[in-house]
Amino acid sequence: MSTVELTVQATISLVLLVDPFMRGIFFRLLTENEPERRREYVGRIMATIGVTLGVAALVGKELLDLVGINLGAFGFAGGLVLGLMGFEMLLGGEPSRAQGGASAHEVPEPKSAEDSIVVPYAIPFMAGPGAITAVITIASAGSGWSGPIAALIAVGITVALIPVGHLFLANRVNLSPQCAALMTRFGGLFVATIGIQLMLGGIKTYFGIG
């Protein structure tokens, strides 16, 4: 397979796995209270994903073997973090009446996305075990440097598309408070489901099932 063909296949695969367009919807919800910081956050996401997948393309398998990290264990841990984030979104982050009493009805302080942008949003929500595995696999294909070059080009294109989905979409979608709350809960269910899938996939990979 030529470098061009490998690059095309790598780019399509990575864009589908990282999904820089549709995941902009969740970025919009995550940064609902901080619209002025979206460009800053997108910069962090791009840098995190670019470095993570770029390193995976160059020395991914060797580095994981060196530090003794199993992709299955990484997938399980990442899925657990992502699942917890999803359940928090699904439940609205508010205690029940039985748990919180009167304090459950207090208006919560606006939440910042500061501590969620890198982990678990950039990793593993966007650049998860699937994307990392794909990059390592692509880099190992072909002859000579054709694999790593194709993987790096695919990473570059994917990262460059992140602002299109995250800033263009986030700045042009206006949601009512009720719609935003509904989307947050639906998004939480979706994120929690992805987290559980990552956990199950991690278990299968770790134990070599299927």
Buried (B, 14 or more C-beta within 10 A) or exposed (E): EEBEEBBBBBBEBBBEBBBBBEBBBBBBBBBBEBEEBBEEBBEBBBEBBBBBBBBBBBBBBEEBEEEEEEBBBBBBBBBBBBBBBBBBBBEEEBEEEEEEEEEEEEEEEEBEBEEBBBBBBBBBBBBBBBBBBBBBBBBEBBEEEBBBBBBBBBBBBBBEBBBEBBBEBBEEBEBEEEEBBEBBBBBBBBBBEBBBBBBBBBBBBBEEEE
